[in-house]
Amino acid sequence: MITDEKGKLFLCATPIGNLEDITLRVIRCLKEADLIAAEDTRNSIKLLNHFEIKTPMTAYHEHNKYDKGRELVKEMLSGKCIALITDAGTPGISDPGEELVKMCIDAGIPVTSLPGPAACITALTVSGLDTRRFAFEAFLPSDKKERKRVLEDIEKEYRTIIIYEAPHRIKNTLTEIKDILGGERLISIVKELTKIHESARMMTLKDAVTFAENEPPRGEYVLVIEGRSRKQEEELEKKRYLSMSLQEHVQMYLDGGLNKKEAMKAAAKDRGVSKSEIYRGLLE
């Protein structure tokens, strides 16, 4: 039972839409904790009332995360158990809970996470894109220069990329992404997760911009973007090499500092042939 624990932080995942997604363990933890720290108490009171949870609640959000964080740490050092919840999903993922976890670790306070919904993972699993390797970017920076730099980094990323976006910015964000990543990259536009109007639409970035121009922006969006294709890149690189003469290709490596034997070996690898074939070609 949680009441047996003293001085501990519990990260409690809450539903991202459908209230049935809350776990029995989270409900029990919220009922038995000494205090609930919530990102928005006005929003969270609806959840607590629905499950008849009477535990005292305090606000912990982006604007008070340092001062309130220190207060909460003192409470836990005195032996209290605190349950942290965000507006929706798992605390610590793109929200101020990350800072409280760091404070607890520095103070030697145990931290445990009670698994549950996370919009980024839920969107990834329904996206239809590669799920083996992925990068989570959360919300893009608001500063234009920093935003452009992040998108340029994303353009080089081979893993599937996950981005959050608000409805009023979705059209501009998709346009920016398309301008830097190109129009042919695939994207899955996911919104209203776990709700009645949940949808996941896969299309090219070019079509996504058109879609955003004609679709009324409603609900929170998760953008799941295809990573850069190594196979396509290798094919383009091979075509570039094959457009060169054997002499030009080998000379490129000689100019780079390799000796003749190493240069022929490197050129053979690029062209997918044996070194002896390169040697014969140079003789001819």
N, C-alpha and C positions, 0 to 999 in steps of 0.2 A: 504493500500500500504506500501511496505517496506520503502519508502522514508519518511513516517511519523514516523518511528522508529529512535531513536537516541541512539548511544552507545550500540550496541547489537551484539551478536555472533549468526550466523545462521549455523547450522550443516546441510549441503545439501547432501543428498544421491544421488549418481550418478550410472549409469548402471554398472553391473558387466560383461557385454558382449554385450547384445542387446541394442542399443541406444534408442529404442522405450520405454524402461522401465523407462526413466526419467519422472518425473511428471511436469505438467504445472506450479505448484507452485515453484518447484526448478528452472525451466527456468526463471521465472519472478524474483525470488530472486537473481539469478546470474546476471541478467541484471541490477537490480536496486541497488545492493550493492555498497558501495564505493570502496571496495577492495575484491578480492578473494584470499584466502590463500590456496595454492595447495601443495599436497605432492610431486608431480613431475610436474613442469610447462611444461616440454617437452611433457609429456603424456596428460596433461589436455588441452593444447592448441588445440588439435585435437577435443576434445569435444566442447570447446567454439566456435571454427570455424564452426563446424557442425550446431550449433544452433545460429550462428551469434551474439555471445555475445562479446561485446567490453570492458567489465569492466577490469580495471588494475588487474594484477595478481602478487603475490609474493610467493616465495618458503617457505613452512613451513614443515619440515620433522624431522625425528628422530635425525639427527645430529645437528640441530640448534633449537630444540624445546624450549629450555629454554631462550636463548638470543632473538630469534625471537618472542617467546611467550610474553616476556616482552614488546617488541616493539609494538606488536599487541594490547596488553592491553592498552598501552598509547594511541594508535590511537582510541580505542573504548571509553576510558575515555574522549577523546576530542570530542566525539559525532559521530564518524564514525561507520557505520554498516559493519561488515565483514562476508563474506560467506566462510565457511571452507569446502573444498572438499578433499577427499582422491583419490588414484588412481582408486579405484572402490569400490562401496558399501557405507556403512554408516560410516561417520567419528566418531572416538572414539571407534570403535570396532577393537581391536588389531592393533591400529595405534597411532601416537603421538597426535592426536586430544584429547585424554583423558587428557593430561597434560594441554592443553590450556583451556579446560572446567574448570579444577580445578582452574587455575589462574583467570579466569573470575569470578567464584563464590567467590573466596577470595577477589576480587576487587569490588564485588557488581555489576558486569555487568550481565545483563539478558542473558540467553542462551536459545535458542529454537531449536528443532530438526525437520527438514522437512522429514517425513518418506519416505522410498523408499527401494531399493534393499539391501539385506544383504546376503552374500553367506552362512553363517551358517544356517540361517532360511530357505533359499531356499532349501539347501541340505537336511535339516531335513525333510521338508515336502514331498520330493520325495523319501526318504530313505526306506520307508516301515517299519521302526522301531517305537517304542513307542514315541509319540510326547508330551505326557502329562507332563512329567518331564524330563528335560535334563540339561546337564552341558557342558559349552563351554570352551574348553582348549586352543583354538587358536593354535599357533605353539608350539611344544614341545621345552623345553630348549636345547641349543646346548651343554651345559656342560654335560658330560656323567653321572656323579653322580646325578646331579639334575634331569636329564632326567629319570633315573632309578627310582628315588624317586617319581616323578610325575606319572609314569606308575604304580608303586606299589599302589599309592593312587587310581588311576583309576580302578585297579583290584578290589578294594573294593566298587566301586561306583555302586549303584543300578539304577541310572538314565542313560538315553541314553547319550553318550559322543560324542562331536563334536570336531574334530581336523583338522587343516589346514596342508597341506604339499606340498612342492615343488616337481616337477617331478623327479629331480636328486636324491632325498632322499627317494622316496616312497618305494622302495624295502627294504632298510635297516630298515625304520621305521615300516613297516608291520611285518617284521621279529622280531623286538624288541617287538612289541605289542603282537604278537603271543606267544613269549617265556614267557612273564609274565602273560598274560590273559588266555592262553591256546588256543588250536586250534579249539575248538568247538563253541566259542562265535561267534555270527553273526556280520557281518560288511557290510555296504553299501558303496561302493567306488564310489564317485560322482565326476565328472569332466566336464569341459567345460560348466559350467552352463549358460543357456540362449543362448548359441551359437549353430551353426548348428550341431556340433558333441557332444552335451550334452548326458551324459550317467549316469545311476545309476545302479550299479550291486550289488545285495546282495548275500553274500556267507559266508562260515565259514572263520575264520582267517587263518586256515590251507590252504584252497583253495585260499585265497587272496594272500598268499605268492607265490604260484605257478603261479597265474594269473599275478602278478607283474614281475615274472621272464620271462614270455613269451610275455607280452604286452609292446610295446614301450612306455616309459613314455612321455606323451605330455600333456600340459595344467596344470593348477593349480588344485590340488586335495582337496576335503573335505572328510574326513573319518568320517562316522557316525557309532558308535560302540554300540552294544547292552549292556545294563547295566547288572550287576550281577543279577541272578534270585533268588528272595526270595523263590519262591515255590520250586525250585530244592534244594536250601540250606536247607529248612525245611524238605524236603523228605529225604535228606541224613542224617540230624540230627536225624530224627525219626528212620531211619534204624540203626543208631549207637546205639541209646537207646535200640531198640528191640533186638540188639545183646547181650545186657547185661542181666544178671539175675535180677529178681526183687530185690533180696537182695543187689546186687552190685549197682543197680540204686539208691535205697533208701540210701544206705550207702554213696554214692557219695555226696548227699545233707547233710547227717548227718556230714560228714567230713568237709563240707563247713560251718558248724555252725548253720544249721537249727535244730529245734526240730523234734521229730518223726512225729508229726501230719503234720507239714509244709513240711517235706521231702516226706511223702507219697502223699501229695497234688501236689507237684511239679512233682514227678515221674508220677502221674496219668495224668497230663497235657501233659507231654512229650510223653506219650504213647497213648494218645487219649482215655483213659478209665476213669471210675469213681474211686474215692478214695476208695470206699468200695471194688472194684475189686482188688485193690492193697493190701488192708488189708487181703482179703481172700487168695490171692496168697501167702502172707507172712506166714499166718498160715499154709497153706499146705506145 
